[in-house]
Amino acid sequence: MIKNNVSTRFIDAIMRFSTKNYLHLQKTNLTKLPPPNEQKTKDKEYLLYMHVPFCATICTYCSFNRFIFQEDKARAYFRSLREEMQMVKDLGYDFSSIYVGGGTTAILPDELCKTLELARKLFGIKEVSCEGDPNSLHKDLLYSLRGLVDRLSIGVQTFDDNILKKVSRYDKFGSGNEIIKRLENTIGILPTLNVDLIFNFPNQTEKTLDYDLQTIKNLKPNQVSIYPLMSSPSVKSAIKRSMGLVSLDNEARLYEQILDTMKDDFTQLSSWAFSYKEKEIFDEYVVDNDEYVGIGSGSFSFLDGTLYVNTFSLKEYSQKIQNKQMGIARERKYSKKARLQYRLMVELFGGEANIKRFKEKYNSNMEIDLFKEILFLKLTKNIYKQGDSYFPTMQGKYLFLSMMKEFYIGMDRVREESRAALKEEDM
């Protein structure tokens, strides 16, 4: 049985402490990101992340950088986004993959298409993943994205009408049955469709979760990502007011239900991602890409051991681009030890940490450099070794899901701190 046990709670506490410490960034004097490391570039594939921070309405539990949609501001923003993309190209970067996040990425479909067309012209793109919401599920939009987007990830969150109402999504996106019909009518238009679900809403029961899971099994989308509810400070307050308290014991029990229900029809890709076919595009870009470049307001880049964060101010972002600068505003350099610990967590979250691959990618003898971490995980029965790789146990899958959740909550804190400093003229 999977439990939120002592080792999980202990490691989660360490993760919370680490993210609070490590995600404290300093203001940077850089006006552009550093160029790619020429010694690494031959064997390295970077990912390009693009952020679109506009929504028609704001979801209570979302802490991403987002603003209420105004068409004139959004069109100006897309122009700036394309200019920053050109700056990245001029630095010498190339990308095999793109991930477009939001916000509502297709808030202006023509601008999104124009931006992706430029990206495919500038870079050696093999695959593009793009976030969307249930309102994106109409044929005209999806057909306009054919040839530009390989994988569309739809944030459904749940099909349960009671929960949809409590998190203010029912009026915005319709009932669970309406969303199901839209999915039925649009699955297959794009090469890969992923459905995002959230579990462990306050007072969520095995019965309501089972309805979500059985619906997914009947729909058979290419992929499904099933995340635990991630409660950063402001989100936790909003969720508590509208729904109640989140239970970690309930989270472990529901996660075991997810693994048991999904195992016969879906292949597990990571602690929280599943594929209806064994080989599909995997959307967790932090797993497959240890370095990535972010463009747009509020985006993150991680290059050569340094985390860079773009300004969250739309006004400042526009001014920077007009001055031929990139959006970069803050940075933080990490030690090799911290980077190795992070990569061990991420790769075990992704299902496997291979000793040989770790050596090739990070010039590290994993079993020596991370001896204490691996020993602890083995003693607590969260990992096991087979051949030249370490794999998570059933309990370990939950541990690494919980650790990744804490990491993303830490990133959300950075976003909240950045947004808290914004003034009205910044929006």
Secondary structure, 3 states (H helix, E strand, C coil): CCCCCHHHHHHHHHHHHHHHHHCCCEECCCCCCCCCCHHHHCCCCEEEEEEECEECCCCCCCCCCCEECCHHHHHHHHHHHHHHHHHHHHHCCCEEEEEEEECCCCCCHHHHHHHHHHHHHHCCCCEEEEEECHHHCCHHHHHHHCCCCCEEEEEEECCCHHHHHHCCCHHHHCCHHHHHHHHHHHCCCCCEEEEEEEECCCCCCHHHHHHHHHHHHHHCCCEEEEEECCCCHHHHHHHHHHCCCCCHHHHHHHHHHHHHHHCCCCEECCCCEEECCCCCCCCCHHHHCCCEEEECCCCEEEECCEEEEECCCHHHHHHHHHCCCCCEEEEEECCHHHHHHHHHHHHHHCCCEEHHHHHHHHCCCHHHHCHHHHHHHHHCCCEEEECCEEEECHHHHHHHHHHHHHHHHHHHHHHHHHHHCCCHHHC
